[in-house]
Amino acid sequence: MQLKLVKAYFDQFTTYLESTQNEDWLYLWESQRIFQENWDLEATDLTTMYDASLNNSKTRRLWTREAYEPKKMMLKFLELQSEFVRSMFKDLYKESISLSGRVGRFVFYCDELLNTHEELNPKSRDTNHYHDDGYQMISLYLAFRYPDQYTLYNRDAFKKTLKKLGVSDLPLADDLERYAKVSTTLFKLMQKEPKLMELHQNRLKEGEHYLEESLLVVYEFYRFCEKN
């Protein structure tokens, strides 16, 4: 990345944060707060815990939209084999294992559960678990669980941002390891922009949004660069 370009886009992002559009993505911080308040892999009723953890007062588009229903499918997997799902998530959060390895195994486990679901429900129209569709949902599980380490993943926004920041070797396929490293780097650079961070923090409301350190602001920066 070229630091001169990073600074230029940070300046544009700061202007965006000063505008009336700066609330467009705030529902992300509400969902992150709700997840943080409810997520507990030691809960006796894992299905109820999972359902309560993924919620929002304004929109459910993070996990439910046309041809995209990962929450619905995970709830079905929990009804099928809740203890296996519990172990899946514990494995996903095992930081001693590489990120790509954890994500790959999580998708494999979802594939296995989908096969079992189809065997038990041959007339079901459920043919996808959606956790391998650009890894958006898995990145949500990671970003909401560890806000200061991960952010939401969007392949197109990431590539377009890298190009605008002067990166020539753009990823040809999903590279979550690289995504995590770049996102962490950008967040550290953002923290050196006091006006940007102050404007961002001033948008957040106590009791409504997640107020602690969160890389969701980097995801918002990616989406801003994608559109501008």
Beta strands, then each sheet from edge to edge (+ up, - down):
end
